Amino acid sequence: MGTITVNIKDDIEKEFRTVASIAHGDETGYLAKAVTEAMQRWIEEKRQEKIAERELKLLEKGFNFGKKLYKTRDELHER
């Protein structure tokens, strides 16, 4: 396991500890569980943002589906 030392605002720390104890109980390690969960969610959120950016760039670039075989929608559906 790794150890990270961070400085955060007192009001945020107090609120985080309160919510973490409600979510995980006052058992030993509740704060570590809550921080780990928060970090995992943050990582997943950032990962999804990168995926979305990459996919949007692909959409903007466009796709080549080859040449048109039909001139109208009716020809495509044989109507």
N, C-alpha and C positions, 0 to 999 in steps of 0.2 A: 504494500500500500504506500501511496505517496503522501507527503505532507505539504500543504500549501498554507502560507501565512498571508492574509490579506487584511487591509484596513477598509472598513466600510462605515458609513454614517451610523451614529448611535441609534437613531430612530428606526432605521432599516433593520439593524441587527436585532433590536428588541422585538419588532413585529415578526421578523423571520423566526426567531426563537419561539415566540408564542404560537405561531401557525404550525411550526414543525412539531412542537410538543403536542398540539391537538391532533395532527395527522399521524404521528408515529408514537404517541404516548411519551411518558417521562422516563422510559427505560433507557438504560445505558446505550449510547451510540445514536440516539434519535437525531441529533444535530448532523452527524456524519451522513446518516441515511438521507436526510432532507437535502443536504448540500449535493450529495451524489445524484439524487433524483433531479434536482434543479439543473445541474451541469449536463446530465444526459439529455434532458429536454432541450436545453439551449443548443447543444451540439446537433441534435436532430433537426431543430428549427433552422439553423444555419445551413446544414447540409441540404435541406429541402429548398431553401432560398437559392442556393447555387444550382441545384438541378433545374429549378424553374427558370432561372436566368439563361442557362444553357439551352433549354428547350425553346424558350421564346426567341432566342437568337436563331435557332434552326427554323422556326416558323417564319421569321422575318426574311430569312434567306430564301425560303421557298423550296419546293420539291419539284423535281422533274419526273413526271409520270409518263414520259414518252410522247409520241405524236397522237393527235386526236384521230380516233377511228370513226367517230360519228359527228355529224354536223349539228344535230338537234337531239334533244332529250327523247323525243318520240322515236327516233331511229334506234336509240339505245335500248328502249323498252319495247320495241316492235309494236307500236300502236298504230 
